[in-house]
């Protein structure tokens, strides 16, 4: 029966009694962990005593404890696995990691029962023959306890909970920039671009082009922005708009980056000045005999650059692992979860093609990862206002597209703490006159689409008067 647990589908609507009993799982799991490890310890001591001999001189026969401990271990493991299965069936947890944890518990149960079966083998004449499989299954159970416990800890505390503060036994892997000799560094690509990535690209990228300026490549830098001023004038930093903006007083409105943004270090500004002064070319390299000015800049800049690049490598590795985990979760639910190309480090959620049945329970399974989502697009999903409770936990959400859903607007109050939310699409939904009034709790939202909703023009005009900064459009709007 226990073996079938991972194959039983999760019901769309959970039974409250399942949740009640399932939540005892975290309390119960400590018993089998301790008991299995104790059984292993006494089995090891028993083996040691037999190896040393002198049976009459030993103070205590540890082998007498093994049978009772093995029995209690098997019983408590069964109860714990059943509790975990009930919690899994409640729908509160989902994803590949949860399934692996459940499989670990099931395999542990099988290993313990197999060890117990051979331990109490009725034919004592073949006791020596069955000793090997008994001990093999017992040690396998010990390994499974460690693996399953690790998976459980990862679920509750994150993948790097145990290792986050562990002292490193070897230095971080060098970044690609560190692998180059200083003389081989390309000034723009290796030195200038990392500064612009950290301090400039949040406002000047292909998705957000403040002032019409994009700073993601040499070509876009030289193209300039709406002001049509030359950002780089070769050999003349003071005539170069890029450098001019960097040295304006902090309180000046044209200062870049603005005062509320992270500022460049003095040696980083010196690097921009030196690069423009020496021609501002794309392929210029440091060379074997850098000037005294450049040497002084690099002495301060390179240690910071190497540390920053290593951090970016670690973050990229973590992001790749998280992407894999969320992709798997999306596949289990019937959604497409991908990295947001506009907002780095965040994820978008959208419908599969052809679409799967997406319910409130499906959205609930996203709650553990709520702060990671920036955009949600679920046209035609079978969800109502209850799903907005989970959406309200997505503190970095910017776009919410729920056309053709059963949302009436009553749950819009759940979104009042989403300070970054800009766009809502409720076209062709069951949005009502009563429900749309809850938009007053979302004054920061810029655009709301209500085409085909069950609202009237009088109510819409009243809201437009009350929320002059919000565009309430009788249009179908966007989704992806």
N, C-alpha and C positions, 0 to 999 in steps of 0.2 A: 504493500500500500504506500509506504513512505517513498519508494522509488518513483511513484507516479506523480509526486507533488510538483516537480518542475514542468510537467507537461500539461497540468490542468490550467486552462485559460482563466485570466482574471475577469470576474464579472463586471459588467458596465456599472452597476450600482452595488456598492458594498453593503453588507448587513452589519448593523451597529454592534451586534454581539461578537462578530468576528474581530472588529476593531478592539473591543473591550478585552477579549482574551489574548489577541495578538500582541497587545502592548505590554503584556507580561514578559515577552521574549527577552528584552534587554535585562530584566531582573533575573531570569532563569539561567541565562547563558554562562554565568560565572561558575555554576555548579559543575557542569560537565568539563569545563576547561580545567578546573582545579583537580577534579576527581580522576580524569584521564591522565593528567601529568603525575598525580600521586601513584596511580597504578603502575605507570611506567617506571617511576622512581623505585618502588618496592620490587618490581620485577628485576630491575637492574641490580639492586642490592642482593636479591636472592641468587641471581646468576653469579655475582661476585663471591658470595658465601660458598656456593658449590664449587667454584673454581679454586678457592683457597683451601677447601676441605676442612678438617677438624670440626665436624658437625657437632660434636659433643661440647666443644669449648665455646661455641658462639653464644652470645648473650641473649639473642632473640631471633626467632625464625620469621623473617619478613614474608616468606611465601604464604603464611596463613592469612595475611591481609589481602592478598591479591584477589581471591575469589569474591569476597563481599564487595570490594571496591569496584571490580569489573562489573558486577551486577548493578550496583548503584549508578555507575557511569553510564551503562546502557540505558537504564530507565530514565535518568535525568536528561540524557541526550535526546531520547525519543520525545519527551515532553517539550524540550526546548525547540526541537525541529518542528514539531506540530505548531508551537506558538509562532515561530518564524513564518511558517506557511500561512497561518491565519492572517498575520500582518501583511504578508505579500498579497494575499487574496483581497485584503481590504482596499487595495489600490493606493495606499498612502505612499508606497515606494515602488519604483519601477526602474527599468534599464538593465543593461547587460551586467553591471557590477552586482546588482541585487540578485540576478539569476545565478551568477557564479557563486555568490555567498550561499544561496539556497542549495545549490548542487554540492557545495562543500559540506554542509550539514547532513545532507542525505548520504553522501559517501562515507562520512564519519560514522553515521548510524550503521551502515552496512559493515564497515571494518570492525566496529566494536562487537556487533552480533556474531560476526565470523570468528573473532578471537574468543568470545564466550562459548561458541559452539565447540571449538576444538579444546578449550580449557576443560569443559565438562563432558568430554567424549566418554561415553559409557564403558567402552572396552579398554580397560586399564592395561591390557597386554600390549597394546600398540602405543602406549603413552609416549615413548621416545620418538616414534615416527610422527606423531601429531604435534610435538613440541615446537618444531620449526615453523609450521604454518600458523600456530597460535601466536608465537612471538612475532612473526612477520606481520600479521594483521594488527597486533597490538602496537608495534612501532609505526605502522602505517597510520593508525588512528592518531598517534602522537603528532605525526607530521601534518595530518589533516586538521587537527586542532589549531596548530600554528597558522596554517594557510587560511583557514576559515576565519579565525580571529583577526588576522591581518585584513582580510577583505571587509569584515564588519567594522573594524576601526577606520578603514579608508572611507566607508560609506558615511560614517558619523563625523569624522574629523578631517577628511581630505586625504589626498594621496601622499602628501609629504609630511603628515603629522609626526611620524616617528623620526624622520630624517631631516626635518627642516632646520633644526639647530644642532645637528650632529657636526662636530669638528671634521673638516675635510682632511683626509689622509694624503691627498695629492692636490696640487693647485688646479684651478679651473682650466679647462681646455682653452688654449689660446684662440682668440678671435682671428678671422682672416686678415684683419689689419695688422695684428701683432706678428703674423707669420711673414710679413714683408720686412725687408730691411728698411730703415728710415729713409735711406737715399732713394728707394723705389716708390715711396708714397706719392700718389697723384694728389696734388694739392686740393683740387676741387672735389674729386670723387671721395678721397679718403679723409680729408680734413674739414673742408667747408660743408659738404653735404650732411655729415652727422650733426653739425650745429643747427643747420636749417631744419633737419628732421625733428630735433628736440625742441627748438624754440620758435620755429616759423610755420611749419606745415600744418599745425592744427587749424590755422585760419586760411592757409594758402595751399589748398590741394585741389585735385580734380573734381571733388564733390563740393567743396566750400571755397569759393574764390573771392575772398574779401578784396574789394578794390579791383576786381578782375585780374588779380595777380596769382599765378601758380608758381610755386617754388619747389617742384619735384624733380627738376632736371636742369641742366645747363641751358638747353634750348628755351624752356619756358621762362627761365630767369632773364635771358637776354631779350625775350619778347616783351617783357614788362607788363604793366597793368593799364587801367583806365586812364591814369594821369598822362600816359604816353611819354613820361620822362625816362631817360636812360638809367637803368639801375646800375650798370657797370660802364664807366668811361675809362678805358685803358690808360694807366699811368696817372690817373687824376682822381683820387678817392673823394676829395671834397666836392667834385662835380658829379659824383656817382650817387644817385638817389638811394641806393642800398646802404651805403656807408653813412650818408647824410642823416637818414632816419635813425641809425643806430646810436648816433652821438648827440641827438637832440636831448634837451632836459627831460627828466622823467615825467614831469607834469605836462609836457607838451602833448597836445592831442594827436600830433603826427608822429610821435615817438614810436618806434618799433623795436621790440615788441611793446605793447601797451603796458602801463605801469602795473596792471593787475596780473600780468602774465610773467612767467619765469624769465629773468633777464640774462643776457650774455655776460660771461665773465670778462674782465678787462683784457685778458690775454686772447680771448676769442675775438673781441673787437679788433685788437691789434693784428690778428691773423687776417681778418677781412681787409684791413687797411694795407697790409704788406702785399697780399695777393693782388689787389687792384693796382697798387703802385707798381708792381712788377709786370703788369700786362693783363691780368685777369683772364688768362687763357684756360681752356678746358683741360688740356693734356699736360700742363706743366707739372714736372716732378720736383721733389725736394732737391735731389742731386747729392753728389758726394761732398761738395764744399758749400753748404748753406751759409748764408750771411750771418753775422753776429746777431742781427735782429731776429731772424727766423730761428736760429738756434735757441735764443732766450725764450721765444714763444713756445717752441716745441718742448723745452724742458718742463714747462708748466702744463702744457696741453696734453702731451701724449699719455702720461699716467691716467689722467681723467678719461681720455678717449678709450684707452684699453679697458678700464674698469666698466665704462658705459657699454662698450661693445660686448663684453662678456655677459653683462646683465641682460642685454637684448637677446643674446643666444639662449640663455636660460629661460627667459620669458617665452621665446619662440618655441622651445622644446615643450614647455608647459602648455602653451596654447595648442600645439599640435596634439598633445595627449588629450586635452580637454575637448578639442574638436572631434577626435575619434570617439570619445565617450558620449558626447551629445549627438553625434551622427547616429550612433547605435541606439540611443534612447529614442530619437526621432523615428527610426525604422520600426522600433517596437510599438510606438504609439500610432504610427501612420502619418507622420509629419516629416517635413524636410527642415532640418536644422543645419545652418551653414554660417560661416564667418561673415560678419557684416563688412563689406569692402569699404563702406563710407566711414564707419566708426570702428577703428581698429581695436581688437580685443573683445568685441561684443558679437552677438549672434542674432540671426534672423530666424523666424519660425514661419513656415508657409505650408500650404497644402501639397500633397503628392498629386501626381497625375498618372492614372485617374485617381480622383480623391478617395480617401478612406473615410469611414464614419468617425467623425471627431465629436466627442461629447464633453460635458463638464468634467467627467472623470479623466479624460485625456489631458485636459488643461491642468488639472490638479497634479498630474505627474511631473509637470515642469517646475513645481514650486521650489524644489531643492536648489534649482539653478536660477531662480527668479532674477537676481541682480545682473545676470549675464546677457539678458535679452534687450535688444534695442528696437526691434521691429517685429510686429506680429501681424500676419495676414492670413485670415481664415474665412474666406468667402464661402458661404453655403454650409458652414459647420453647424452641427446640431447642438448648439450651445445657447444658454440663456444668461440672465443677469448674474446667476450664481458663479459663473465662470469668471466674472469680473473681480471677484474677491481675490482669486489667485493672481490675476493680471495686476491688481493693485499692489502686489508685492514686488513687481518688476520695476524697481526704482530708477533704472536707466532707460526705460522705454520712451521712445520718441514718436513712433508711428504705430497706430492701432487701427487695423482695417478689418471690420466685422460686417461686411454687407451680406444680405440674404441670410441673416441669423435670426434667432428668436429673442434677441436682446430688446427689451422694452425701454431701457434707460433707467430703470429703478436702481440698477447697480452702478451707475456712473459715480455715485458718491464714494465708492471704493477706490476711485482713481484720484481722489483729492490730494494725495501726497506725492503724486508723480510730477515733480517740478519740471521735468524735461519734456513731458508729453506735448507734442505740437500739433499732430494731425489725427483726427478720428473719422473713420468712414462707417456710417450706419445706414447707408442707402439700402432701400428695399428690405429693411429689417422690420421688426414689430415695434419700433420706436414710437412711443405715444406722447400725447400732449403733456401728461403728467410726468413721464420719464424724462423728456427733454429738458424740463425745468431744472434738473440736476446739473445741467451745464453751468449753472451759476457757481457751482463749487470748483469749476475748472477754468478760472479766468486766464490762465497762462496758455491755454490751447489756442492755436492760431487759426485752424481750419477744421470745420465739421461739415461732412457731407450727409444730407438727409433725403436725397431723392427717393420717392416712392414710400417714404415712411408714413405712419399713421398720425401725422401732425397737420395742423391747419396754418394758413398763412398769418392769421392774427397772432397766434402764439409765436411763430418764427419772427415776426416783426418786433414783437415785444422783447424777445430775447436779444435781437440785434441792437435794440435801443439800450438794453441793460448791459450788453457785452460789446461795446463799440470796437474793441481790439480783436474780436473773434469774427472770422468770416463764416457765417452759417449759409452754406450753399445748397440750393436745390439741384444738385448735380450728382451723377453716379460716383464720381471721384475715382481715385487710383487704388490699386492693390497689386500685389505681385505674387 
